Amino acid sequence: MTDATDVTEGSETITYDVVVLGAGPVGENVADRARAAGLSAAVVESELVGGECSYWACMPSKALLRPAVARADARRVPGLRRLVEGPLDAAAVLAHRDYYTSHWKDDGQVGWLDSIGVDLYRGHGRLAGTRQVTVTAADGTLRRLAARHAVAVCTGSRAVVPDLPGVADAKPWTSREATSSDHVPGRLVVVGGGVVGVEMATAWQALGSQVTLLVRGGGLLPKMEPFAGELVAEALREAGADVRTDTSVTEVRREGATVTVSLGDGTTVEADEILFATGRAPRTDDIGMDTVGLEPGAWLTVDDSCTVAGSDWLYAVGDVNHRALLTHQGKYQARIAGAVIAARAQKVPLLETDRWGAHSATADHSAVPQVVFTDPEAASAGLTLAAAEAAGHRVRAVDYDLASVAGSGLYADGYRGRARMVVDLDREILLGVTFVGPGVSELIHSATVAVAGEVPIERLWHAVPSYPTISEVWLRLLETYRG
């Protein structure tokens, strides 16, 4: 979708309305929204079209976790328990994972870009001044692109490995190796108690690894309600994992096939592999940030339209803006940014940037949903109690034992779980909801709708849950709140 009149033979500059750096789900969605608005678009990608989510994060991790959770659920159902006593077929699980990553080939996603009329440039993209991008291909060929209206930085984030003695020579896993390994390690040390740490501990323990989970803080899943991490830790221990909190790693050494991990208390742990799941950093260190007055390697600050501060043409969408490092939230931002780019290109006089407006990514602040696909699952939408209080809201937390709901007992014998809703007492709406328990991943969107819609408590009372489902917990929470 190039304009022939914009190609300069000498400088090889090709002009588009929109140029996108990064062809992960976020960049794909920005390009898609641009094309839907009638704008020409190009995407630059140095790896696989489809990005981290498709090949090293969301899709492969859930493909690994689904058999583990399904077996755990089956073991809690009468009539099935004895049929699933044996180990998982690790080879079949890994093959299933490979299928969902398209065997790390991006032909299908390239074809989709082509079907919507987006040009793909393979190579390393860098900003080269205002609305200018260079692309260096693998063979060293340099191409120059220009954008009439917008450049969107959608380069995502990368795993951070701490600078510890011996860590480089130990060849540690990051999330990429943990989701793409072609073998099940006999012993695996996982460092970090966040989402990646607990999900990978769950998956590989179920596949046959002896997992040791080392957490520097006092509990797992620190960004969720405290009971979420407590229930997940309890289940991991019951599954055979060694979960250690308040534990620091001081040194890592690899000798042959064995990794020795030294701990802050003077003890050591041995393993075949070690996974560091200790944080993310933006992929902005070598994309020409300095050419537009920004700091290489830094997160990009944006407003709710995803426009980079001080610019009217540069957008940062997804992980790079550090608002909510989740694929679905990045895609939401992409839809917002795409609408903003189109509106500005069409010279719309006034953008709808008010709260919940068409050009405002308000959900990033108020209604972010997340699911942790462990056993039990942990799911949340909106603010935790602590976050709501820190923001100055006058709130009340309403808790309920999920096991007391009829649908939960039917779902699984010995069901364990908990629900919490955080109520804004001044407005009588929900600021946040958290569910922990088997099967709650498919329950969380109801909470997302309630939080994002700011549905009044008095109206939620009329949203009747079907009986007997786990969703009846909504009625029980409301009854508890009303007293």
C-alpha positions as CSV (number, residue, x, y, z in Angstrom):
1,M,0.0,0.0,0.0
2,T,2.8,2.4,-0.9
3,D,2.4,5.6,-3.0
4,A,4.7,5.4,-6.0
5,T,5.1,9.2,-6.0
6,D,6.6,8.9,-2.5
7,V,9.5,6.7,-3.6
8,T,12.7,8.6,-4.0
9,E,15.2,6.7,-6.1
10,G,18.3,8.1,-4.6
11,S,17.4,7.8,-0.9
12,E,15.0,4.8,-1.3
13,T,12.5,6.5,1.0
14,I,9.0,5.0,1.0
15,T,6.2,6.9,2.7
16,Y,3.2,5.5,4.5
17,D,0.5,7.1,6.6
18,V,1.5,5.0,9.6
19,V,4.8,3.1,10.3
20,V,4.7,0.5,13.2
21,L,7.8,-0.8,14.9
22,G,7.1,-4.3,16.1
23,A,4.7,-6.9,14.7
24,G,3.5,-8.5,17.8
25,P,-0.2,-8.5,18.7
26,V,0.0,-4.8,19.6
27,G,1.7,-3.7,16.4
28,E,-0.6,-5.9,14.3
29,N,-3.6,-4.2,15.9
30,V,-2.3,-0.7,15.4
31,A,-1.7,-1.5,11.7
32,D,-5.1,-3.1,11.4
33,R,-6.9,-0.1,12.9
34,A,-5.0,2.2,10.5
35,R,-6.0,0.1,7.5
36,A,-9.6,0.0,8.7
37,A,-9.6,3.8,8.7
38,G,-8.3,3.9,5.1
39,L,-4.7,4.7,6.0
40,S,-1.6,3.0,4.4
41,A,0.5,1.1,6.9
42,A,3.9,-0.7,7.2
43,V,5.1,-2.9,10.0
44,V,8.8,-3.5,10.8
45,E,9.8,-6.8,12.6
46,S,13.2,-8.2,13.4
47,E,11.9,-11.6,14.6
48,L,8.7,-13.5,14.1
49,V,5.4,-11.8,13.1
50,G,3.1,-12.4,16.0
51,G,5.7,-11.5,18.6
52,E,6.4,-12.7,22.2
53,C,2.8,-13.7,22.9
54,S,2.4,-16.1,20.0
55,Y,5.7,-17.9,20.4
56,W,7.3,-17.4,23.8
57,A,4.5,-16.3,26.2
58,C,0.7,-16.4,26.2
59,M,0.1,-19.2,23.7
60,P,2.9,-21.7,24.6
61,S,2.5,-21.2,28.3
62,K,-1.2,-21.8,28.2
63,A,-0.7,-24.9,26.0
64,L,1.7,-26.2,28.7
65,L,-0.6,-25.3,31.5
66,R,-4.0,-26.6,30.1
67,P,-3.2,-30.3,30.5
68,A,-1.9,-29.7,34.0
69,V,-5.0,-27.9,35.1
70,A,-7.4,-30.3,33.3
71,R,-5.8,-33.3,35.1
72,A,-6.0,-31.5,38.4
73,D,-9.7,-30.8,37.7
74,A,-10.4,-34.4,36.7
75,R,-8.8,-35.7,39.9
76,R,-11.4,-33.7,41.8
77,V,-14.4,-35.2,39.9
78,P,-16.0,-38.5,41.0
79,G,-15.7,-41.2,38.3
80,L,-12.6,-39.7,36.7
81,R,-10.1,-39.7,39.6
82,R,-8.8,-43.2,39.1
83,L,-8.5,-42.6,35.3
84,V,-6.0,-39.8,35.6
85,E,-3.7,-41.1,38.3
86,G,-0.8,-41.5,36.0
87,P,1.7,-38.8,34.8
88,L,1.1,-36.5,31.9
89,D,2.3,-37.6,28.5
90,A,5.1,-35.0,28.3
91,A,5.9,-35.7,24.7
92,A,2.2,-35.1,23.7
93,V,2.0,-31.9,25.8
94,L,5.2,-30.5,24.2
95,A,3.9,-31.4,20.7
96,H,0.6,-29.7,21.5
97,R,2.6,-26.6,22.6
98,D,4.6,-26.7,19.3
99,Y,1.3,-26.8,17.3
100,Y,0.0,-23.7,19.0
101,T,3.3,-21.8,18.3
102,S,3.0,-22.9,14.6
103,H,6.4,-24.6,15.2
104,W,7.9,-21.1,15.6
105,K,7.0,-20.2,12.0
106,D,5.1,-17.0,11.2
107,D,3.7,-17.8,7.7
108,G,0.1,-17.6,8.9
109,Q,0.5,-14.2,10.5
110,V,2.5,-12.9,7.6
111,G,-0.4,-13.9,5.4
112,W,-2.9,-12.1,7.6
113,L,-0.9,-8.9,7.3
114,D,-0.9,-9.3,3.6
115,S,-4.6,-9.9,3.6
116,I,-5.4,-6.5,5.2
117,G,-2.9,-4.7,2.9
118,V,-0.1,-4.0,5.4
119,D,3.5,-4.1,4.1
120,L,6.0,-6.0,6.2
121,Y,9.6,-5.0,6.4
122,R,11.9,-7.6,8.0
123,G,14.9,-6.2,9.8
124,H,15.9,-4.0,12.7
125,G,13.8,-0.8,12.8
126,R,15.1,2.4,14.2
127,L,13.7,5.9,14.5
128,A,15.8,8.4,12.5
129,G,14.2,11.7,13.4
130,T,10.7,13.0,13.2
131,R,8.4,10.6,11.3
132,Q,11.4,8.8,9.9
133,V,12.4,5.1,10.3
134,T,15.3,3.1,9.0
135,V,15.2,-0.7,8.5
136,T,18.4,-2.7,8.5
137,A,17.8,-6.2,7.0
138,A,19.8,-9.3,7.9
139,D,22.0,-8.9,4.9
140,G,22.8,-5.3,5.9
141,T,20.5,-3.7,3.3
142,L,19.1,-0.3,4.6
143,R,15.6,0.9,3.8
144,R,14.2,4.3,4.7
145,L,10.5,4.7,5.6
146,A,8.6,7.9,6.3
147,A,5.3,8.4,8.0
148,R,2.8,11.1,7.1
149,H,0.9,10.9,10.3
150,A,2.3,8.5,12.9
151,V,5.0,6.2,14.0
152,A,4.0,3.6,16.7
153,V,6.6,2.0,18.8
154,C,5.3,-1.5,19.7
155,T,8.5,-3.3,20.4
156,G,7.4,-4.9,23.7
157,S,9.6,-5.9,26.6
158,R,12.3,-8.5,27.3
159,A,13.1,-10.6,30.4
160,V,15.6,-9.3,32.8
161,V,18.2,-11.6,34.3
162,P,19.8,-10.2,37.5
163,D,23.6,-9.5,37.5
164,L,24.7,-12.2,39.8
165,P,28.1,-13.9,40.1
166,G,28.3,-16.8,37.6
167,V,24.9,-16.2,36.0
168,A,26.1,-15.7,32.5
169,D,28.0,-18.9,32.4
170,A,25.1,-20.8,34.0
171,K,23.0,-20.2,30.8
172,P,19.8,-19.5,32.7
173,W,16.3,-19.8,31.3
174,T,14.2,-16.8,30.8
175,S,10.5,-17.0,29.9
176,R,11.5,-17.8,26.3
177,E,13.4,-20.9,27.2
178,A,10.8,-21.9,29.8
179,T,8.0,-21.9,27.2
180,S,9.9,-23.4,24.3
181,S,12.1,-26.1,25.9
182,D,12.1,-29.4,24.0
183,H,12.7,-31.5,27.2
184,V,11.5,-31.7,30.8
185,P,14.3,-31.0,33.2
186,G,14.6,-33.4,36.1
187,R,15.1,-30.5,38.5
188,L,14.2,-26.9,37.9
189,V,14.8,-23.9,40.1
190,V,12.4,-21.0,39.4
191,V,13.4,-17.6,40.8
192,G,10.5,-15.2,41.1
193,G,7.0,-15.3,42.5
194,G,5.2,-13.3,39.9
195,V,2.9,-14.6,37.1
196,V,5.6,-16.2,35.0
197,G,7.3,-17.8,38.0
198,V,4.2,-19.4,39.4
199,E,2.8,-20.5,36.0
200,M,6.0,-22.1,34.9
201,A,6.4,-23.7,38.3
202,T,2.9,-25.2,37.9
203,A,3.5,-26.4,34.3
204,W,6.9,-28.0,34.7
205,Q,6.1,-29.6,38.1
206,A,3.0,-31.2,36.4
207,L,5.2,-32.4,33.5
208,G,7.6,-34.2,35.9
209,S,10.2,-31.7,37.0
210,Q,11.1,-31.4,40.7
211,V,10.5,-27.6,41.1
212,T,12.1,-25.3,43.7
213,L,10.5,-21.9,43.7
214,L,12.6,-19.2,45.2
215,V,10.8,-15.9,46.1
216,R,12.6,-12.9,47.6
217,G,9.4,-11.4,49.1
218,G,7.0,-12.8,51.6
219,G,4.5,-14.3,49.2
220,L,3.5,-15.1,45.6
221,L,1.7,-12.9,43.2
222,P,2.4,-9.7,45.1
223,K,0.3,-7.5,42.7
224,M,-2.9,-9.4,43.5
225,E,-4.9,-9.8,46.7
226,P,-2.7,-11.6,49.3
227,F,-5.0,-14.6,49.5
228,A,-4.3,-15.3,45.8
229,G,-0.7,-16.0,46.4
230,E,-1.4,-17.9,49.5
231,L,-3.8,-20.4,47.8
232,V,-1.5,-20.8,44.8
233,A,1.5,-21.5,47.1
234,E,-0.5,-24.0,49.1
235,A,-1.4,-25.9,45.9
236,L,2.1,-25.9,44.6
237,R,3.4,-27.4,47.8
238,E,0.7,-30.0,47.7
239,A,1.8,-30.9,44.1
240,G,5.3,-31.5,45.3
241,A,7.1,-28.2,44.6
242,D,9.4,-26.7,47.2
243,V,8.2,-23.1,47.7
244,R,10.6,-20.8,49.6
245,T,9.7,-17.2,50.4
246,D,12.0,-14.5,51.9
247,T,14.8,-16.2,50.0
248,S,17.5,-14.4,48.0
249,V,19.9,-15.8,45.4
250,T,23.5,-14.7,45.7
251,E,25.4,-16.8,43.1
252,V,24.8,-19.3,40.3
253,R,27.3,-21.8,39.1
254,R,27.1,-24.4,36.3
255,E,29.4,-27.4,36.3
256,G,28.5,-29.7,33.4
257,A,24.8,-30.5,33.6
258,T,24.3,-29.2,37.1
259,V,23.5,-25.7,38.2
260,T,24.3,-24.8,41.8
261,V,22.3,-21.9,43.3
262,S,23.7,-20.2,46.4
263,L,21.2,-18.6,48.7
264,G,21.3,-15.7,51.1
265,D,21.1,-18.0,54.2
266,G,24.3,-19.9,53.1
267,T,22.6,-23.0,51.7
268,T,22.6,-24.2,48.2
269,V,20.1,-25.8,45.8
270,E,21.1,-28.0,42.8
271,A,19.1,-28.2,39.6
272,D,19.4,-29.1,35.9
273,E,18.0,-25.7,34.8
274,I,17.3,-22.4,36.5
275,L,14.6,-20.0,35.3
276,F,14.8,-16.3,36.2
277,A,11.3,-14.7,36.2
278,T,12.3,-11.5,37.9
279,G,11.0,-8.7,35.8
280,R,10.9,-7.1,32.3
281,A,12.7,-4.2,30.6
282,P,11.5,-2.2,27.5
283,R,12.9,-3.1,24.1
284,T,13.9,0.5,23.4
285,D,17.7,0.4,23.8
286,D,18.5,0.3,20.1
287,I,15.6,1.8,18.2
288,G,16.9,5.3,17.7
289,M,15.3,7.0,20.7
290,D,18.1,9.5,20.9
291,T,17.2,10.8,17.4
292,V,13.9,12.2,18.8
293,G,15.2,13.4,22.1
294,L,14.3,10.4,24.2
295,E,16.4,8.1,26.4
296,P,17.5,4.8,24.9
297,G,16.4,1.8,27.0
298,A,13.8,3.7,28.9
299,W,10.1,3.1,29.2
300,L,8.1,5.6,27.1
301,T,5.7,8.0,28.9
302,V,2.4,8.4,27.2
303,D,-1.0,10.0,27.9
304,D,-4.3,8.1,27.7
305,S,-4.3,8.4,23.9
306,C,-0.9,6.5,23.9
307,T,0.8,9.6,22.4
308,V,4.4,10.0,23.7
309,A,4.7,13.0,25.9
310,G,5.7,16.2,23.9
311,S,4.8,14.7,20.5
312,D,1.8,14.7,18.1
313,W,3.1,11.9,15.9
314,L,4.9,9.3,18.0
315,Y,2.9,6.7,19.9
316,A,4.1,4.0,22.3
317,V,1.7,1.1,22.6
318,G,1.8,-2.1,24.7
319,D,4.6,-3.0,27.1
320,V,6.9,-0.2,26.1
321,N,4.7,2.4,27.9
322,H,4.7,0.4,31.1
323,R,1.0,0.9,31.8
324,A,-0.1,-2.7,31.9
325,L,2.2,-5.4,30.7
326,L,-0.5,-7.8,29.4
327,T,-1.2,-8.8,25.8
328,H,-4.9,-8.1,25.9
329,Q,-4.3,-4.7,27.5
330,G,-1.8,-3.8,24.8
331,K,-4.3,-4.8,22.1
332,Y,-6.8,-2.6,23.8
333,Q,-4.3,0.3,23.8
334,A,-3.7,-0.4,20.1
335,R,-7.4,-0.1,19.3
336,I,-7.4,3.3,21.2
337,A,-4.2,4.5,19.5
338,G,-5.5,3.4,16.1
339,A,-8.6,5.5,16.6
340,V,-6.6,8.4,17.7
341,I,-4.2,8.2,14.7
342,A,-7.2,8.0,12.3
343,A,-9.0,10.9,14.0
344,R,-5.9,13.1,13.8
345,A,-5.3,12.1,10.1
346,Q,-8.9,13.0,9.4
347,K,-8.4,16.3,11.2
348,V,-11.1,15.7,13.7
349,P,-11.3,19.0,15.6
350,L,-11.7,17.5,19.1
351,L,-10.6,14.1,20.4
352,E,-12.8,12.2,22.9
353,T,-10.1,12.0,25.6
354,D,-12.4,12.3,28.5
355,R,-12.7,9.4,30.9
356,W,-13.9,6.3,29.0
357,G,-13.9,8.3,25.8
358,A,-13.3,6.8,22.4
359,H,-9.7,8.1,22.4
360,S,-8.7,7.3,26.0
361,A,-7.3,4.1,27.4
362,T,-9.1,4.6,30.7
363,A,-9.2,0.9,31.5
364,D,-5.4,0.9,32.0
365,H,-6.0,2.7,35.3
366,S,-9.4,1.4,36.4
367,A,-10.3,-2.0,34.9
368,V,-7.3,-4.1,34.0
369,P,-8.2,-7.8,33.9
370,Q,-5.7,-10.6,34.5
371,V,-5.8,-14.4,34.8
372,V,-3.0,-16.5,36.3
373,F,-3.4,-20.0,34.9
374,T,-2.2,-21.9,37.8
375,D,-4.1,-24.5,39.8
376,P,-6.1,-22.9,41.4
377,E,-6.5,-20.1,38.9
378,A,-6.3,-16.6,40.1
379,A,-8.2,-13.8,38.3
380,S,-8.7,-10.2,39.0
381,A,-10.2,-7.0,37.4
382,G,-9.6,-3.5,38.6
383,L,-8.0,-2.5,41.9
384,T,-7.0,-4.5,44.9
385,L,-8.1,-3.4,48.3
386,A,-4.6,-2.0,49.0
387,A,-4.4,-0.1,45.7
388,A,-7.9,1.4,46.2
389,E,-7.0,2.6,49.7
390,A,-3.7,4.0,48.4
391,A,-5.6,5.9,45.8
392,G,-7.7,7.6,48.5
393,H,-11.0,5.8,47.9
394,R,-13.3,5.1,50.9
395,V,-13.8,1.4,50.4
396,R,-15.0,-1.9,51.9
397,A,-13.8,-5.3,51.0
398,V,-16.4,-8.0,50.8
399,D,-15.1,-11.6,50.9
400,Y,-16.8,-14.9,50.3
401,D,-15.7,-18.5,50.4
402,L,-16.1,-19.8,46.9
403,A,-16.4,-23.4,48.2
404,S,-19.8,-22.4,49.7
405,V,-21.4,-21.9,46.3
406,A,-23.4,-24.8,45.1
407,G,-21.8,-24.7,41.6
408,S,-18.3,-24.9,43.1
409,G,-19.1,-28.2,44.9
410,L,-20.5,-29.6,41.6
411,Y,-17.4,-28.4,39.7
412,A,-15.0,-30.3,42.0
413,D,-14.9,-32.3,45.2
414,G,-12.9,-30.4,47.9
415,Y,-13.2,-27.2,46.0
416,R,-11.1,-24.4,47.6
417,G,-11.3,-20.8,46.6
418,R,-12.1,-17.3,47.6
419,A,-13.8,-14.2,46.2
420,R,-13.5,-10.5,47.0
421,M,-15.1,-7.4,45.7
422,V,-13.9,-3.9,46.6
423,V,-16.7,-1.5,46.9
424,D,-16.4,2.3,46.6
425,L,-18.7,3.3,49.5
426,D,-19.2,6.9,48.2
427,R,-20.4,5.8,44.7
428,E,-21.6,2.3,45.5
429,I,-19.8,0.7,42.5
430,L,-17.1,-1.9,42.3
431,L,-13.5,-0.8,42.0
432,G,-12.1,-4.3,41.9
433,V,-12.9,-8.0,42.0
434,T,-10.7,-11.0,42.6
435,F,-11.5,-14.7,42.3
436,V,-9.2,-17.6,43.2
437,G,-10.3,-21.2,42.5
438,P,-10.6,-23.8,39.8
439,G,-12.5,-22.6,36.7
440,V,-12.5,-18.9,37.6
441,S,-10.7,-17.8,34.5
442,E,-14.0,-17.8,32.6
443,L,-15.7,-16.0,35.4
444,I,-13.6,-12.9,35.4
445,H,-15.1,-11.1,32.4
446,S,-18.3,-10.6,34.4
447,A,-16.2,-8.7,36.9
448,T,-14.5,-6.7,34.1
449,V,-17.8,-5.6,32.8
450,A,-19.0,-4.6,36.2
451,V,-15.9,-2.6,37.0
452,A,-15.4,-1.0,33.6
453,G,-19.1,-0.3,33.3
454,E,-19.2,1.2,36.9
455,V,-22.4,-0.7,37.3
456,P,-24.2,0.4,40.5
457,I,-24.6,-2.1,43.3
458,E,-28.4,-1.6,43.1
459,R,-28.4,-2.6,39.5
460,L,-26.0,-5.6,40.0
461,W,-28.7,-6.9,42.4
462,H,-30.9,-7.4,39.3
463,A,-28.2,-9.4,37.4
464,V,-29.4,-12.9,38.4
465,P,-26.7,-15.6,38.2
466,S,-27.7,-19.0,36.7
467,Y,-28.1,-21.8,39.2
468,P,-26.1,-23.9,40.0
469,T,-23.0,-22.2,38.6
470,I,-19.9,-20.8,40.3
471,S,-21.2,-17.4,39.1
472,E,-23.7,-17.5,42.0
473,V,-20.8,-16.1,44.0
474,W,-22.0,-12.7,42.7
475,L,-25.3,-13.1,44.6
476,R,-23.5,-14.2,47.7
477,L,-21.1,-11.3,47.6
478,L,-24.0,-8.8,47.2
479,E,-25.9,-10.4,50.0
480,T,-22.8,-10.2,52.2
481,Y,-22.5,-6.5,51.4
482,R,-26.1,-5.7,52.1
483,G,-26.1,-7.7,55.3
